[in-house]
Amino acid sequence: MRRILLLLLVSCSFLSAQWKSIGNVDSVSVEGNSVLLISGTSQVLIQVLAEDVVRVRLAPSGSFREHTTPAVVNTMSPAQPPKVTQAEGLVEIRTGKGMVVAKKNPLRLQFLENDGTVINEDDPSKGMAWDGPEIRIWKIMPFEEQYFGFGEKAGRLNKKWTHMTMWNSDIPAYRADTDPLYESIPFFYAIRDGRTHGIFFDNSYRSSFDMGKASGHLYSFGAAGGELNYYFFFGPTPGSVLKRFTELIGTMPLPPMWSLGYQQCRWSYYPESRVREIADNFRKRSIPADVLYLDIHYMDGYRIFTWDNERFPDPRKLIHDLGVQGFKVAVILDPGIKEDPDYHAYQSGLSGDHFLKNPDGTVYIGNVWPGPCAFPDFSSAAARTWWGDQLKLLSDIGIRGWWNDMNEPAVFNEPAKTVPLEVLHHDEGRLTPHEKNHNLYGMRMTQATYEGVRKLLPDERPFVLTRASFAGGQRYSAAWTGDNIASWEHLQMSVPMCLNLSISGQPFVGPDIGGFFGNPSGELFARWLQLGVFMPLMRGHSVIDATNKEPWEYGKEFERINRQTIELRYRLLPHIYNQMWIAAETGIPPLRPLIFQYPGDPEIAAREASVQNAAMEFMFGEDILVAPVLWQGDKTRSLRLPDGVWYDYWSGIRYEGNQNVTVPAPLDRIPFFVKAGGVIPTQPVMQYFAEKAVDPLTFTIYPAERSIKTYYEDDGVSFGYQEGQFRRKTIRQDMTGAIQSLVFSEAEGSYEPAARSMIVRLVAPQAEGKIVGRASAVMVGSEKLPRVQPSRAEAAVRGWWVDEVSGTTNVKLPDLKEEIRIVVEYAK
């Protein structure tokens, strides 16, 4: 009865909203890879962009809009034109990887596999529809289907049965049911019975996705204006969907390696003496860190591109001295430009006509931190160039981090807390309202910042961090999940939030460690910091009136724990950098939900379908499974291991997959596992990136019958890698009986690291929890390598030894560009 009433309510809502659905097809025309379907005065255009990518557009009035979001930057065209056939009542379009079937009476679309299995289909009664400027599409929702992605959304990972809005909003202290938030990425995955497809709704107006909340058998998406314009990705895996999506919208640039170190932030560190005190504490306490932030109190009256001369009398010397200590300094940049005729940024912005305008042509003024402010019109190329030029005042004195905040944009004195919808944007000469440009504002600001820094510092990779963005924003910036709360709930919530953002095309992401608002206990901060080891962005942050949240502020024991945690991050930096390189090359991020990596695992699917039992483990790359401790007081961690063979990183114990396990999780340890065949590169602990040369470079090999991995490195700071200045090696391992062979291929690329040793750590073969073999001989090429005593290993140039406790075999050699072949014989 409840279901019948719900369906009646949905139907009544549809009718009362005066939605008009697309009608029957009157004519069909085919040109190249495009099929145009005409229905009365309306048109639907289906474009086959690749054998597994199709674009669908609706023009209710018969005229397609000029496409104006900056999300899609790369074009696609199929290797072969689609095969289009017509039969009674339908048009069939074969793409190569699937079919699009357009039913004619009325016009409804189906997406099918080549064998005829339906992947996705329009709702027969509603389909594509419009109501004035609003557009929407309804699709059938299979009961078993689950939905992931959608960018930055609070709450659980699986977004089935939810309604979500895309409208960038400054929402401090948000909760699990808060929506919308700071970023809008209208892209999602649908996973059913191990098969995946994806949809990207490329529309920058206020939009919404109802994934079965209004109706138990339908989902829908649409927007308050603009065009119904979506891309369908056939899949069939999450990885293939994401690769195609990021092929369209671009991947992130390879970040500077120092931005992957630990970052410390607060609203605010001031005056100068406090900043120096923070820096000195990190170095005196031997707690690694790379980046310190300056929030709004470094400025003169909150005017960006200025300094408060009392708090910071000599910023150039401060930045220099911090640089000597190994710190990069990042500064906050808010878009509000104070309305002050004596302020250089306001003067030049006004004279250059670079600010948003009211409909009457006057400059729009809204209140933010400095009081009344003008707002740069980042939809104008000239304004973006002007903004980038202003950064010289900061880059010249050594600033290297660019924190873009308040860029939803947030406006304090407006009823909607943002720029009024009728305010006009240049929009590259189109002159369109804020209603269209709101969700793009933060992304365009990061574009202006990134491109400005690239021009000012052409030999250095920029590090830009943003709060607001849109699909494609990863081309310019990293992102953090906004103003969270120091609570166990928010620690837990940061996992699915970052996972969904990550698989939505934004790989460089992380939460405020410790929570922005409130005061975490030592235990909560320590557990959050441990989670941060496996977040691409590892930044601690806090609000102005919170207690101090630096790693040493919770007593000596927690200081020791937190130091070890950050040291683990720095040991893993080569592996983390490799995963970021993969993301830059392919779009596949380090952070991956288990269902992304194992979409066909029914147990994982069942857990994600359950609100109470949703999994809180995740992958970092394809080889590391992380099981963070997310509940107060826990000293063990229970989880289910997916298919395969897994090794506990800390104990080295081997586990068969497809089983539930419980492992120790003392306060100083985050449980994580490495899959058999994994190769994890590590380095010695450093206090900051490039404090010293990496020596030795260590590869820990987890035994498997066969695996092939790639190791990548470059200088970590320049764009030389784009000209071939990198080093890339393929690492192949084979295990046959008591013989394990490894091949490190000859290095590709021209990058030459400093002379160093290489240590290969071979985790001992095991069976039933016991070591079943210890190395008895090691060959390198045709040479028998000498065995050395573990106590003399550090001084040895070449040799091998066995750790008597773990049984791990260690092989030490000079790290050479040439191919290296290693064969290890094991004896029982």
Secondary structure, DSSP 4 states (H G I P E B T S, - for coil): -HHHHHHHHHHHHHHHTT-EE-----EEEEETTEEEEEETTEEEEEEEEETTEEEEEEETTS-PPPP--SS-------SSPPEEEEETTEEEEE-SS-EEEEEETTEEEEEE-TTS-EEEEB-SSSSEEEETTEEEEEEE--TT-EEEE-SS--S-S--TT-EEEE-----TT--TT--S-SEE--EEEEEETTEEEEEEE---SSEEEESSSS-TTEEEEEESSS-EEEEEE--SSHHHHHHHHHHHH-PPPPPPGGGGSEEE--TT--SHHHHHHHHHHHHHTT----EEEE-GGGSBTTBTT---TTT-S-HHHHHHHHHHTT-EEEEEE-S-EE--TT-HHHHHHHHTT-B-B-TTSSBP-EEETTEEEE-B-TTSHHHHHHHHHHTHHHHTTT--EEEE-STTT--TTSTTSS--TT-EE-GGGT-EEHHHHGGGHHHHHHHHHHHHHHHHSTTS--EEEES-EETTGGGT-EEE--S-BSSHHHHHHHHHHHHHHHTTT--SEE-EET-SBS---HHHHHHHHHHHTTSSSEEE---TTSPP-STTTT-HHHHHHHHHHHHHHHHTHHHHHHHHHHHHHHS--SEEEHHHH-TT-HHHHHHHH-TTT----EEETTTEEE----STT--EEEEEE-SSEEEETTT--EEESSEEEEEE--TT---EEEETT-EEEE----SSTTSS---SEEEEE---SEEEEEEEE--SSSSGGGGT--EEEEEEEEEETTEEEEEEPPPBSS--PPS-EEEEEEPPPEETTEE--EEEEEEETTEEPPB--GGGTTT-SSEEEE-TTT--EEEEEE--SS-EEEEEEEE-
